[in-house]
Amino acid sequence: MNKWLKPLGLLAFIILVCSVLVRVLTSGETLSEYADTNPEIAYATPSQTPSPSPIPEASALSSETPEFSNGIQHKDGFFYQPLTDDVIARITGISYPVSDNEASSPAVSYEDLRYMNVLYYDFNGEVQIGELICNQGIAQDLVEIFYELYRNEYQIEKIRLIDEYDGDDTASMLDNNTSCFNYRVVDGTDSLSKHAIGCAIDINPFYNPYVVFNKDGSGKTYISPEGSEIYADRSQDFPYKIDENDLCYKLFKEHGFIWGGDWNSCKDYQHFQKTIQ
């Protein structure tokens, strides 16, 4: 028995020395010491525990938000109103055509349209201010939908007027811009698009492309915008995809919109439109 006492004592001594060295080298402290120096954390009750950061309100962006007047405000930062002289000047000759006579006047008037301000989360998770022009018949629908998307932190890369792209829908799609009114025809046809009367909107278009099967009887599939071909395969999982499980899809359907992804001869996964009375 005595022959084990010496090795055991030596081992205990080594352990003690190592413990002291660890304390000295790491400047550690015991749980009791930590509690004494950090009582607000160690002894905090649930009511004292910091709560999650709230969703930013429009007031934080008030200096950047366009002036609201003579319209409908749904929530702070979410409103629509008749086109002001400044907005009319911005869009005339670009998204809104200039007509020389009544015979060639546009199918929609300035009075039929509404300017809309919304807030949204971009792809970096930061709150941004978005601008839309839409038909007055869907303005209330859109302001309610975009408010719900915002409340749920649904990410949209950009929401800018198509006029910032010189009215070029392809350029807007390539930049993944969400837009509504643009007096134009359906791609590849002579028929006016629902966008031309402000009753259609495209959401995150680069990730939700326009697809035409057997275009012109050629047997080929046409996909727009160029570069988004990989996102035409809807069997794949990827961010920002609109499908039947997507919040954006559900909200637009609840408000009576038709989704282009339900069409047969073509698929317009970015596109929602509504018929108004």
Salt bridges, closest charged atoms under 4 A:
GLU33 OE1 - ARG23 NH2 3.97
GLU131 OE2 - ARG90 NH1 3.02
ASP141 OD1 - HIS255 ND1 2.93
ASP141 OD2 - LYS274 NZ 2.82
GLU144 OE1 - HIS255 NE2 3.77
GLU148 OE1 - ARG151 NH2 3.08
GLU157 OE2 - LYS158 NZ 3.54
ASP169 OD2 - ARG184 NH2 3.61
ASP175 OD1 - LYS158 NZ 3.51
ASP175 OD2 - ARG160 NH1 3.81
ASP202 OD1 - HIS195 NE2 3.23
ASP202 OD1 - HIS271 ND1 3.31
ASP237 OD1 - LYS241 NZ 3.82
ASP243 OD2 - LYS241 NZ 3.80
ASP262 OD2 - LYS253 NZ 3.84
ASP268 OD2 - HIS271 ND1 3.65
